[in-house]
Structure formats: structure tokens, C-alpha cells
Amino acid sequence: MKISELFRMVKDSWLMDVRHLTDEQLKYDRNKWIKKFGLVDKDDKYYRKDDEVATGVYTIAILMEQLRRNYEIHYDKTNS
């Protein structure tokens, strides 16, 4: 995949999905969420590369919007 295509995908995700989220909807640790709920083992019968790419693109768009609005990326600082 070309970097220009990846940038376009992130921009499209931001335009269609992320920019309309409320501050409250954006106030979560996206990386922690991915580790807990979003990872599918590559050997799993439900694994699809396209889903992994879409999840990564959406995650980057979320992190960028957190940074744009709050000047920081939200990380859950608790040990849970």
C-alpha cells in the first residue's frame, strides 16, 4: 500500500466517522481498547486483513482527533 493511499483512508475515516464524535465519545484509550477487544489472531478463522487495516485506519483517525481537540492522546493511566 502506498503512503498516499493510507493518508487518504485516514482522512476519509476522519471525515465520515470521527469528526462528528463528541468529546465524551473520544475520551477513551483507543490503544487499550484495541488490545482488549480489537485484536484477532491471524490464525483465527474470522481473521480478515481488510478488517485489520480498517481498524488501524480508524484508530489513527481517533488518535489524531484526540490530539487536535485536546493537544494530547488519551491514555488510561490506571493499571486495569
Backbone torsions as a table, in degrees:
resi	resn	phi	psi	omega
1	MET	NA	137.6	177.3
2	LYS	-79.9	148.7	179.7
3	ILE	-61.3	-33.9	179.0
4	SER	-64.3	-35.8	177.3
5	GLU	-68.2	-40.8	178.0
6	LEU	-63.5	-44.5	176.8
7	PHE	-60.5	-41.3	178.7
8	ARG	-62.7	-42.3	-179.9
9	MET	-63.7	-41.4	178.3
10	VAL	-65.1	-44.0	178.7
11	LYS	-60.2	-45.1	179.8
12	ASP	-63.3	-40.9	178.0
13	SER	-62.9	-42.4	178.2
14	TRP	-62.6	-45.6	-178.6
15	LEU	-63.9	-43.2	-173.3
16	MET	-87.1	-30.5	-169.9
17	ASP	-119.9	-43.3	-163.7
18	VAL	-92.0	-41.0	-173.0
19	ARG	-62.1	-21.5	-178.4
20	HIS	-89.9	-4.8	179.4
21	LEU	-68.8	146.4	177.0
22	THR	-77.1	165.1	175.8
23	ASP	-57.9	-39.5	179.7
24	GLU	-64.3	-40.1	178.4
25	GLN	-66.5	-27.1	-179.6
26	LEU	-87.9	-9.1	-173.9
27	LYS	-86.5	71.5	174.5
28	TYR	-155.7	160.1	-179.3
29	ASP	-85.1	96.9	-177.3
30	ARG	-61.6	-39.0	179.7
31	ASN	-64.3	-41.1	177.3
32	LYS	-64.1	-40.8	179.7
33	TRP	-62.0	-43.7	179.4
34	ILE	-60.8	-45.1	-179.8
35	LYS	-61.2	-36.0	-176.1
36	LYS	-83.4	-39.7	-171.2
37	PHE	-122.2	-22.4	-166.2
38	GLY	-99.9	-4.1	-177.0
39	LEU	-94.4	130.9	175.3
40	VAL	-119.7	127.7	179.5
41	ASP	-60.2	138.1	-178.1
42	LYS	-62.0	-20.9	177.8
43	ASP	-87.3	-8.3	-179.7
44	ASP	-68.8	143.1	-178.9
45	LYS	-66.6	-17.4	-179.5
46	TYR	-94.6	-1.8	-179.2
47	TYR	-67.2	133.7	173.3
48	ARG	-137.7	128.0	-179.9
49	LYS	-58.1	-38.9	179.5
50	ASP	-60.5	-37.3	177.6
51	ASP	-66.3	-40.0	179.4
52	GLU	-63.3	-42.8	178.3
53	VAL	-64.4	-46.3	-179.1
54	ALA	-61.8	-40.7	178.3
55	THR	-64.6	-42.7	178.3
56	GLY	-64.0	-42.3	179.0
57	VAL	-62.9	-46.5	179.6
58	TYR	-63.0	-40.4	178.8
59	THR	-61.7	-45.5	178.4
60	ILE	-61.5	-41.3	178.6
61	ALA	-63.3	-41.7	177.5
62	ILE	-61.2	-49.6	-177.8
63	LEU	-62.0	-39.7	178.5
64	MET	-64.8	-39.9	-179.9
65	GLU	-70.3	-37.5	174.3
66	GLN	-59.3	-44.6	-179.9
67	LEU	-66.0	-40.8	-179.8
68	ARG	-63.7	-45.9	-176.2
69	ARG	-78.9	-39.6	-169.6
70	ASN	-113.3	-1.2	-178.1
71	TYR	61.6	21.9	175.7
72	GLU	-163.4	158.9	173.8
73	ILE	-94.2	136.0	-177.1
74	HIS	-77.4	123.3	173.9
75	TYR	-123.8	134.3	174.3
76	ASP	-75.6	115.7	-174.9
77	LYS	-91.2	4.8	176.4
78	THR	-83.0	167.7	-179.0
79	ASN	-88.8	2.3	-177.7
80	SER	-85.8	NA	NA
